[in-house]
Amino acid sequence: MIKYIIKRLLIIIPVMLAVSFIVFTMLRLGPVDPAQAYLLNSRIPPTEEALSVTRAELGLDKPFFTQYALWLKGAVQLDFGLSYMTKRDAFGDLMYYFPVTLKVTFLAMIVVIIVSIPLGILGAVKKGSLADKLIKFFSFIGVSTPSFWFGFLIIYVFSLKLNILPPFGLDGFSSWIMPILTLGLMSSAINTRITRTSFLEHINNRSVWYLKVNGVQKKTIIGKYVLKNSMLPVITSLGMHFGELIGGAVVVEVLFALPGVGRYVVSSITNHDYPVIQCFMILMTGIFIIVNLIIDVIYVYLNPKIKYGV
């Protein structure tokens, strides 16, 4: 196990290098001059003289690969440069906003797990019943409903009409309820479908019928055999949903005025704040790689037939 984890961690290095080079190149090939973006955010007229001085200060007058090498040297030390907007360290700014995004993402993931897995199992066990039909209806509505529209809807109902939940900001636990529900709705619906389908596939397996014929109790079959095997695709789905939730957090943070990294990054993209954009992309890549590693380790635990390194 340790060797497998170390091997996967070493893969992070070439992946991060490739991503950093692609992001750095794409931003430099963009239609907006980084020096001009810096001056505009500083509210300085972008004259030729000012552009020339700024390019020299930012190292943009050097050859492309020299620029990348200098940037990479700083990035290894978590120095991604100063934000064009705030004139503060880009990594420090992201770390300031990141806890709110992580909190809403992890809370939404907990909601997804608590809601989708029991509903999916219940729908499979009670296949064809009223409960199953209601669960399938929930999945259909959840998948079909855009997150921002659902967010507006619950703000209208619970804040404007019933006045029981705050619509914006962070004023205690109650202010987290609507953002978490908005963010977790679609992922819960999708994962409910996946759990139900996977559970049905394994509960109708020939080996399960063999256990039933030999008098093994239904609870034992479901708890010991079906549940563990049916969780493999669900675990994969949860890993994918984590990325979706972080991406969806941008919409939720804007909708509910949460001071998270999503709003900050959207503002940075709008203002062509390249140091922040580059730092954010590297940070997200690292998080996704680590999440995938955790998923792979859980996979091996659930299914010993999967060998390390495969």
N, C-alpha and C positions, 0 to 999 in steps of 0.2 A: 504493500500500500504506500509506504513512504517513498519508495523509488518511483512509483507511478506519479505521485503528487509532485515530486521534484522534477520529473520529466515534463509534466504539463506546465509547471511554473517556468521552466526554461524556454518553453515555446512562446511565452509572453514576450520575450525580448525581440525576436524577429517580427512578430505581429505588431508590436508597438512601434517598431522602427518603420515598418511598411505604412502603417496608418499615419504616423507623424509626417512621413515624406509626402504621402498623397494629399493630406490636408494642407500642408505647407505649400505644395505646388499649386493646388486648386485655388487657394486664396491669392497667390501671386499672379495667377493667370486670369483672375477676375477683372471685370471692367473698371473697378475702382482702385485708384492709386492709394496704397497705404499711407503715404506721406500726406496726400490731400485729405484723406479721412481723418488723420491725426490733427491736421490744422483746423478742419471744420469743427471737430469736436472740441478743440481748444478755442474756437471762435476767433481764429486768426485768418485774415484774408490770404488765400492760397496764391500769393504772387510767385513768380519764378524764383526770386531770391529766397523767399521763405521755403518753397518746396526743395530747393537745393540744400539749404541748411538742415532741414528736417530729414531729408534722405541720408545725409551724412551722420546725423545724430542717431537715427534708427538703424544705420548700417545697410540701408537700401542701395547705396552707391557701390557696394561690393558685388562680386560675381555671385550668381545664384547659389552654387554649391557652398561657397564660403558663408553666405547668409544662413543656409540651412545648418551647416556645421556649428556656427556660433550659437544659433538658436537651440540646437540639440544639446550642446554643452551646458547651456543654462537650464534646459528642461530636465536633464538628468539630476540637477541640483534643485529641482522644483522652482526654478526661476524662469517663468514664462514671459517676463517683461512686465511693463506697466500698462495698465488699462488706458486706452485713449480717452475714455470718458471720465473716470474718477482720478486718474493719475496715481493710482495705488497699485500694489502688487496684484496681478491678475489671479494668481493661485489663492492668495489670501482673501480676495473678494469672493471667489467661488466657495471657499471653505466657510465663509461667513453666512452665505445663503443656503449652503448645501444641507445642513441639518433639517430644515423645514421640509425640503423635498424628500429626503430619505425617510423622515417620520411619516409623511402622508403616504409615501409609496409602500412602506412596510405595513402600516396599518391597513391600507387597502388590500395588500397581499394576504394579511390575516383574515380579512373579511371574505376574500375570494376562497380561501381554503375552508373556512368554517361554513360557508354557504354552499359552495359548489360540490364538494365531495359528499356530504350527507345527502343532498338533494339528488345527485347522480346515482348514488347507491340505492336510495329509496325508489327512484324511478325505475331502476333495473329490477329490483326485487318485486315491486308492485306493478310490473309491466302490464299495460292495458287498463289499469284501474283509473279512477278519477284523480288520484294523487299524481299518477304518472302523466296524465293529460295536462294537469295544472302545471307540472314541472316543465313539460315540453313547451307549454304556452309561455311560461316565464323565460325560458331560454330563447324562444323566438322573439319576444318583445325586447329582451336585453340585448340581443345581437343587432336588432334592427334600429335601436334607439341611439342617436348620436349623443355623446357624452355632454356636449355643451347645451343641447336642448333639454336633456334630463336635468342638468344643473339649474337652468333657468326655471324649469317646472317646479322643482322642490324648493327653490328660493321663493317662488310665487306662493306656493302652498304653505310651507312651514314658517316663512318669515313675514310675508306680506298679509296673508289671510289669517293664519293661526297665531302668528307672533310668538312662537315657542323656541325658535332657533335663530341665532344671529346670522345675518346674511353675509357679512364680510369680516375679515380680520381674524385675530387670534385672541379671544376673550374667554379662555378656559376650554374644558373638554367639549362642551356643547358646540363650539365653533368648528370642531374637527369633523363632526358627524356628517354634514352635507358634502364637504369635499371628498371624504372617504367613500361615501355611497356613490357619488358621481363618478369617481375614478374607478371603483371596483365593479360597477354594474355589468359592463360588457364582458370583462374578463371572467366574472362569475358565471354569466350565461354560457359563454363558450366552454368553460371548463366543466360545467354541469353536463353539457352534451357529451364531451369527451369521456368523462367519468362513467356516464350511463352506458355509452357504447362499449367501452372497454370492459365494464363489469358484465354486461350481457354476453359479450364474446366469451369470457372465461367461465361464466356460470353455466353456459350451455356446452362447455367442453366435455368430451367423452370421458375424461378422467373424473370429472365431477359426477357424472352419471354412475360411474363405477363405484365411487364412494357412497353414493346414495343407496345403491343396490346392496352394499355391504353393511348397511345400517348405521353409517356415520351421521350424526345429527347435523341438521341444516346450519345451525349456528356455528358449529365447528368447521364445517366446509367453507362457509363464507368468511369467517374470521381468520382461519389458518391457511387456507389455500387460495380462494378466489380473490380476497382483498389484496393480498401481497402481490400477486401476479398482475392484477388489473391496474395497479398503481404505477407501473412503468411508463405508459404513455401519459399518464396524468402528471407525473413528475417532470417529464419533458415539457409538457404544456405549461406548467407553472414557471419553468425557467424562461420560456418565451414571453409569458405574461409579465414577468418582472421588467423586461425591456419595454413592453407596451405601457406599463404603468408609469415608468419614468418619463416616457415620451408624452403620455397623457397628462402627466402632472403639470406640464406647461399650460395646457388649457385650463385646468382646475385652478392653478395659481392665479391666472389672469382673471378668471370668472369670480373667484372668491377673495381676491385681493390678498393672497398669501405672499409673504416676503420670502419666496423660494428662489432657487437657482433658475427655474424656468423663465420667470419674468425677466430676470437679470440677463439671461442669455438672449432672449428675444430682443431686448433693448440693445444688446451688444451687436447682434446681427443687423438690426435696423441702422445702427450707427457705424457699421463696418469696424467694430473694435476687434481687430485680428488677434491680439494676444489672448483675449478672453475666449474667443471662439476656438483657437488652437488648444488652449488649456482644457476647455470643456470637452472637446472631442477626445483628447488623450485620456482624460479622467473617465469618460463613459466607456471607452474601449477597455480600460483596465477593469472596471466594474463588471462588464459583460463577460469578460474572460474568467474572472473569479467565480461568478455565478455559474457559468457553464462547468467549471471545474467541480464545484460543489454538487451540481446535478449529476455529473459523471460518477463521483464517489458514491452518492446515494444509489445510483443505478447498480453499481457493483455490489453494494450491500444487499439490495433487494433481489438481485439475480446473480448468484455466484457463478453461473455458467459464463457470464461475461468476464473475460480475462483482462487483466491490466495491460494497457498498451495497445489494445485492439481498437 
